[in-house]
Amino acid sequence: MEINDSINWSTSDKMISNESITNSMLVTGKRLIKKMEKSYLQLHFTELEQVDSHKLLKVMIESQLYL
């Protein structure tokens, strides 16, 4: 699913996307992160900030997965 599909879906259900509080995070394993380039996502022509971790419902989610 592309980000535009998500935006269209949320707009059709009358949910508003706020680019000023929206971040992006690429979740990978430790080997893959060296091969990946930084991604740049836009929402309503505004580039989203890419973060390495985010706290959601008191759970810290990090971009690099380790076993």
C-alpha positions, 0 to 999 in steps of 0.5 A: 500500500502506498502512502497516497492510498492511505491518505485517500482511504482516510479522507474518504472516511472523513479522517484528516491527516495532519502533516505537522504531527505525522512522522515516518519510520523505516523498520528494518533489521540490523543488516538491511539498514546498511543497504537502505537509503534514507526515505523521504515521504511527503504528505500534502506536499510537506516532507515528513520527519523520519524518526528512529523511535516513537513512543506509542501507548507507553511502548517504545517502537524503534526502527532497528529490529534485534533478536 
